Amino acid sequence: MDKPQLMIVEDNTDLSDMLNAYFRVQNYDVLVANWGEEALRLSKEHKIDLVVLDIRLPDIDGYEVCRQLRLHRRTADVPIIFLTEKRDRVDKLQ
């Protein structure tokens, strides 16, 4: 049976390396993208089962990556876990 495929979208390499190591031990195949556009490209090339997505990325923000993923049938229902250091109520509601 194939392992579930997880995509980590995080520009902080220390954090993405830590998450990558953790999820590989949990028996996931892990893809890592450091940019939003890279994540969108990978989502077209691979079947993704779960996305761990940073909100603050160097090119497009995580909200836009999420919107783009939701537009495509292949990724419309993929669960997304947001990573953020934002603490304001408005940010949490968004």
Phi, psi and omega in degrees: 000140180288148175285149173294145182258123180245140176243125175260125178243100187206128181274346176277109187294327178297314180293316180294324177295318179296314179296319179302311180298316181299311184288331175295321176295331178278010175074035172258148162277133187240131169251143179236131175236134179263352183227152178299315180297323177296320178298317179295321177295314180298325181293338177276336184266340186227153173275114184259134179259337181202142178239131170252113196236121174285144178281320182264109179237159185292334184253289177243150184282165182298329178298319180290322176301315179300313179302316180295320178296323182289342180284339186255135183305321183296328184242004185299327184251009180289128177297142180233128174252121180274139171252133178201154171254002179291139184237352182293147180303319180300317179296319180295320180292323180297000000 
